[in-house]
Amino acid sequence: MDALLFWVLAAVAVTASVLVIGQRDPMRSVLLLILSFVALSGLYVLLGSPFAAVIQIIIYAGAIMVLFLFVVMLLNVPTEETPIGRAARLLGGAGPRRIGAAISALLALELFWAISRLDLLTMPGSDAKPTEVRAIGLTLFRDYAFAFEATSALILVAMVGAIILARKEPR
C-alpha cells in the first residue's frame, strides 16, 4: 500500500511540476506549484520524515507561495504571448517551444531509463529512522545560522524589490 501511495504522490508531483512550466497564466502556475509542494510533503511523510513534510507545507506551500502570489498580483503579469521578432525568426518560428519540447523529451527518456532500473516493489527509505526535531533545530541554528539569516534577508529584499517594481510613478 505504501509503495502504491508513493508512486501516486510521485506522479502527482512530477505532473504538477511539468504543468507549472507549460502554463501561460502565472496564477495557474503558482497554484500547480503549491500542488507539487503538497505532493512532496506527502512523499516526505512516506519516507519517514514528518518534520520535513511539515516544513515543506509551512515554508514552501505557505510562506513562499504566498509571496509568489503577491508578486504575480502586484506586477499584474499578463499571460505569455508567442514570441515575435528577430530572436523568434532565428530560432525557426516558435523556437523556444521547440527547444523546450526537445529538452522535455530528453528528460522523459532519462526518467523512463531511471525507472526501468528501479525495483518498484520496495519502498525507498522504508528502513530509515524518523528524524528528531530537536537535532534538526540545533543543527540549523548552530551550524547554519548565517545561511538561515541570509536567506531571510534575501527574501525580504525580493519582497521590497517586487513592491518597488509594482508601484506606479506619480505623473
KARAFEN-V44314 format. One record per residue. RES is the residue in three letters. PHI is phi in whole degrees, 0 to 359 (* if undefined). OMEGA is omega in radians with two decimals (999 if undefined). D_FIRST is the distance of its C-alpha to the first C-alpha in whole Angstrom. Layout:
RES/PHI/OMEGA/D_FIRST
RES/PHI/OMEGA/D_FIRST
This chain:
MET/*/3.14/0
ASP/296/-3.14/4
ALA/294/3.11/5
LEU/295/3.11/5
LEU/297/3.09/6
PHE/301/-3.09/9
TRP/290/3.08/10
VAL/294/3.12/11
LEU/296/3.10/12
ALA/296/3.11/14
ALA/295/3.10/15
VAL/296/-3.13/17
ALA/297/-3.13/18
VAL/292/-3.14/20
THR/297/3.13/21
ALA/297/3.13/22
SER/294/3.10/24
VAL/293/3.13/26
LEU/292/3.07/27
VAL/301/-3.10/29
ILE/289/-3.04/31
GLY/276/-3.09/32
GLN/281/3.04/33
ARG/270/-3.12/36
ASP/268/-3.09/36
PRO/295/3.12/36
MET/294/3.10/34
ARG/295/3.10/31
SER/298/3.14/31
VAL/295/-3.14/31
LEU/293/3.07/28
LEU/292/3.08/26
LEU/294/3.06/26
ILE/297/3.09/25
LEU/300/3.11/22
SER/297/3.12/21
PHE/295/3.12/22
VAL/294/3.09/19
ALA/296/3.09/17
LEU/296/3.11/18
SER/294/3.04/18
GLY/297/3.07/14
LEU/296/3.11/13
TYR/298/3.11/16
VAL/297/3.13/14
LEU/295/-3.13/11
LEU/274/3.05/13
GLY/86/3.13/15
SER/228/-3.12/18
PRO/295/3.11/18
PHE/296/3.10/22
ALA/297/3.11/22
ALA/295/3.14/19
VAL/293/3.10/22
ILE/297/3.10/25
GLN/302/-3.13/23
ILE/288/-3.06/24
ILE/292/-3.04/27
ILE/281/-3.02/29
TYR/280/-3.09/27
ALA/291/3.12/26
GLY/270/-2.97/29
ALA/289/-3.05/32
ILE/294/-3.11/32
MET/289/3.03/31
VAL/297/3.07/34
LEU/299/3.10/36
PHE/299/3.12/35
LEU/298/3.11/36
PHE/297/3.13/39
VAL/297/3.13/40
VAL/296/-3.13/39
MET/289/-3.14/41
LEU/293/-3.11/44
LEU/281/3.14/45
ASN/52/-3.08/44
VAL/289/3.11/43
PRO/283/3.08/43
THR/291/-3.05/41
GLU/289/3.08/41
GLU/258/3.08/44
THR/289/-3.08/44
PRO/290/3.08/47
ILE/230/3.13/50
GLY/143/-3.06/53
ARG/296/-3.13/54
ALA/298/3.13/50
ALA/293/3.11/49
ARG/292/3.13/52
LEU/295/-3.11/51
LEU/270/3.06/48
GLY/84/3.10/48
GLY/83/3.14/48
ALA/272/-3.04/44
GLY/301/-3.13/44
PRO/301/3.10/41
ARG/291/3.12/39
ARG/294/3.11/40
ILE/296/3.10/39
GLY/298/3.12/36
ALA/294/3.12/35
ALA/294/3.12/36
ILE/295/3.11/34
SER/296/3.11/31
ALA/296/3.09/31
LEU/296/3.11/31
LEU/296/3.12/28
ALA/296/3.09/26
LEU/298/3.11/27
GLU/296/3.13/27
LEU/296/3.12/23
PHE/296/3.09/23
TRP/297/-3.13/24
ALA/294/-3.14/22
ILE/292/-3.13/19
SER/294/-3.14/21
ARG/269/-3.10/21
LEU/271/2.95/18
ASP/266/-2.99/15
LEU/287/-3.08/12
LEU/270/3.12/10
THR/267/-3.10/11
MET/272/3.11/10
PRO/297/3.09/13
GLY/75/-3.08/15
SER/291/-3.14/13
ASP/265/-3.11/16
ALA/283/3.08/18
LYS/280/3.06/19
PRO/297/-3.13/19
THR/282/-3.13/22
GLU/262/-3.05/25
VAL/298/-3.12/27
ARG/297/3.13/30
ALA/294/3.10/30
ILE/295/3.13/29
GLY/298/3.11/32
LEU/297/3.12/35
THR/296/-3.10/34
LEU/296/-3.04/34
PHE/271/3.09/37
ARG/266/-3.04/39
ASP/271/-3.04/38
TYR/239/-3.10/37
ALA/296/-3.13/39
PHE/296/3.13/42
ALA/296/3.12/39
PHE/296/-3.14/37
GLU/290/3.11/41
ALA/296/3.09/41
THR/295/3.12/38
SER/295/3.08/39
ALA/293/3.11/43
LEU/297/3.10/42
ILE/294/3.10/39
LEU/296/3.10/43
VAL/297/3.11/45
ALA/296/3.11/42
MET/295/3.13/43
VAL/297/3.10/46
GLY/298/3.11/47
ALA/295/3.12/45
ILE/293/3.13/47
ILE/294/3.11/50
LEU/293/-3.05/49
ALA/274/-3.07/48
ARG/289/-3.13/52
LYS/263/3.14/54
GLU/285/3.06/58
PRO/288/-3.11/61
ARG/281/999/63
